[in-house]
Amino acid sequence: MAITLTERAATHVSNFIAKRGKGLGIRLGVKTSGCSGMAYKLEFVDAAGEDDITFDSFGVTVFTDPKSLAYIDGTELDYVKEGLNEGFRFNNPNVKNECGCGESFNV
């Protein structure tokens, strides 16, 4: 079981945490939402939760909860730039279908 970041994503997160001036890492989870059923949620972590599961990738700690891990186990988080757009891309091997915008999925 693991959640990983690419080196580019880890650098982006590390730089943002440094600018922010605080943070233990990022939390990756899922919520029921979107046109395909599930949506990713990504946020900074300032305090670890009691049930958190952690993974380290290129010096960045990724936090998740046990319920979300069932849907995102094996996910690699990348940071990509395409033309004028840039942002995180979730490479989740569990996804069966995604919506057209890539914001929601089902497994």
N, C-alpha and C positions, 0 to 999 in steps of 0.2 A: 504494500500500500504506500502510495507516495503522491505528492503534488510537487511539481518542480517549476522553476522559472528558467527561462533562457538567460544567458549572460546579459543580453541587451535589456530584458525586463528587470533583472536584478539591479543593474546599474541605474535604470530609470527610477525604481522604487527607492534605492539607497540615496540618490540625489534628492528626491522629493522629501524623504524623511529628514535629511540634513537641513534642507531649506525650512522645513516645518519646525525644526528644533526639538522634536520629541517623537517617540514612537518605538515600539518593539519590533514591528514588522507589519505585515498585511494579513487581513482575514479574507479568505475566499470561502464563500458559501453559496447556497441556492435558496430560492424562495419560489413559492407557487405564484406564477405570474405569466404574462405574455400570451401570445397566440399559440404557442406550442406546449405550454404547461409549466415549464420551469424557467427561471431566469437566474443568472449569476448575480451575486452581490459581492462587491469588493470594497473594502474599507481599511483604514489604518487602525492598528491596534496600539492602544496606550497602556492597557492592562490585560493580562491573560485571564481567560475564563477558567472556571474550575474543571470543566470537561474538555477543554481544548486539546486537540491533537496538533502537534507541530512538526514541521518539516523544514530543514535548512537547505537553501539552494543559493550558491554563490554569495554566501554571507548574509542573506536575507532570510528571516524566519517567516514561514507561511503558517498561519493558524487556520484551523477549521474545526467544525463541530462534528461529532460522530454521525449525526443524521445526514448532513450534507456530504460527508465523505463517501457514502454509499453511491452517490450520483457523480462525484467528481474524482474518484480514485483513478490515478494514472494521468490526470490532466497536466499538461504543460502550458504555462502562461507565457506568452511571448509579447513583446512590444514592437509594433510595426509602424512604419511610415509608408503610406501609399499616396503619392501626389501631395496634395495639401492636407490630407487627413492622417492622423496618427492616433494610436490607441492600443489597448490590450487586445490580444487575440487568444481565445481559449481553445486549445487543441485537446479535446476531451474524447478519448476512445470509446466512451460509453454511449455517446449520442447516436440515436437512431434517426431522428429528424430534427431539422432546425427551421425556424421561420426565415423568411427572405431577408430580413434585416440582420439576422445573426444574434439578436438579443435574447431569444428564448429557444428552448430545446425540449426534447423528451427522450427518455431512455427506455 
